[in-house]
Amino acid sequence: MSAERGASLPAFFLDTNILVYSFSERDTIKREAARALAESDGAWVSTQVLSELANVLTRRFRVPVQEAKERVMSLAAGCEVIVVSPPIVFDALRIMERLGYGFYDSQIVAAALACDASVLYSEDLHHGQTVDGKLSIRSPFRLRAEQRARPYKTTKRRAAARA
């Protein structure tokens, strides 16, 4: 784990589900947002995230093993990687008990806390939640979805100008 790259910018952590979108063929908007995050300075992942991504690529997307290996290696080379250690596992149990997340989601949160991330990007966890007063959970897709869902409203001034 190298601290050089993550030291200059605030660290943020990427959940597996965000990285899965970086390989999506169907959702180009989420794919581009996920790729931008994965390629940004300050991006962290854990060995758990790398393992889960490899599993999703080979099992759900049926990507050949060699191609999945290349994708995961590329991601590991571009992000900071934290190894899931016994202290992270123990902290995951604390988080699980306190917040009610499942064990593996709690381990993602614990890894993000261990690398001093200020933000955990996840589509599955509670958007807007703050953990231990220092880790904010956010969905990078939420704002885009809310913007697309709102109908366009013209102001009275614009409507008068058009008339």
Disulfide bonds with the S-S distance in Angstrom:
none
